[in-house]
Amino acid sequence: MKPPIFDYQAPVTIADAVRLLAGDADAVVLAGGQTLLPAMNFRAANPTLLVDIQHVAGLRGIAVGDDGVVVKAMVRHRELELDAAVLRVNPLVAEVMQHVAHIPIRTRGTVVGSLCHGDPSAEMPLLLVLLGGSVIAQGPAGQREIAAEDFFQSFLTTARRQDEIVVEARFPPLPPGAGWAFDEVTRRHGDYAIVGVGCVLALDDDGRVTGVRLAACGIADRPVRLKAAEALLNGTALGVSDLDAAVAASLPAVTQPDEMHVSASYRRRALGTLIRRMVAKAAQRARTGTMQ
């Protein structure tokens, strides 16, 4: 199939890119194009203007510091996945990245592009929510920072305005000594998640939880923090009854209806299984300090 007719511009400054977006209500940003171009070929997207940002100065590079990882708008998934400095600061990033599509797509697709697409079954939005990250959007009025839990609003809908460009995403580091884990259920490896769960967890010397973050994708119209489960797990020694209570408190978060390939009941069962497994895996890593 072929895309509809569109105009194309390739600005070299962020100011020009924003100006082009502001001048056409049906203009869209083109970065990696791994989602946008197929959507155009299927006529699911019909922009009048593509604003290609690959030549815009200042939109490349990964910065790693004490406050986490800053990923610029044109950083490809594969760049982030293979960055040794990122692995040292936050090995959860690489663990999640291995589940994103396939290597050819990760080589072209951009991290920020995935966040802006806002698919509720995608891994990168979940990661940003799980870590409590944020994005920086730039538009005609300047820059603003948007927290991850405010950025993802509904199915394929984010808080980015049409005339804004998300110029970077900020992924906080793991807390010192914390364990982490991520896994998902898919029809095939590389598909979007039916259900995905991530966990970051810290323990005291007695093995009790001093802090935990849980998030899931594929279960609602956006990635969600499982805050009720977090509250029930904090302060516990992660006994069977503690995990049972956390799972039970999380099941109402499944709001995706039955569909052709999977029922809501199956999603609830998968969510419960993944919560148990990811909490156990994160706790084991917290106890041993291992990266495996």
Salt bridges, closest charged atoms under 4 A:
ASP16 OD1 - ARG19 NH2 3.63
GLU81 OE1 - ARG78 NH1 3.09
GLU81 OE1 - ARG106 NE 2.80
GLU95 OE1 - ARG285 NH2 2.90
GLU145 OE1 - ARG170 NH1 3.69
GLU149 OE2 - ARG225 NH1 3.07
GLU149 OE1 - LYS227 NZ 3.22
GLU164 OE2 - ARG144 NE 2.74
GLU164 OE2 - ARG161 NH1 3.34
GLU168 OE1 - LYS72 NZ 2.81
GLU168 OE2 - ARG170 NE 2.76
GLU184 OE2 - HIS99 ND1 3.66
ASP191 OD2 - ARG188 NH2 3.18
ASP221 OD1 - ARG222 NE 2.98
GLU230 OE1 - ARG225 NH2 2.63
ASP244 OD1 - ARG276 NH2 2.67
GLU259 OE1 - ARG267 NH2 3.41
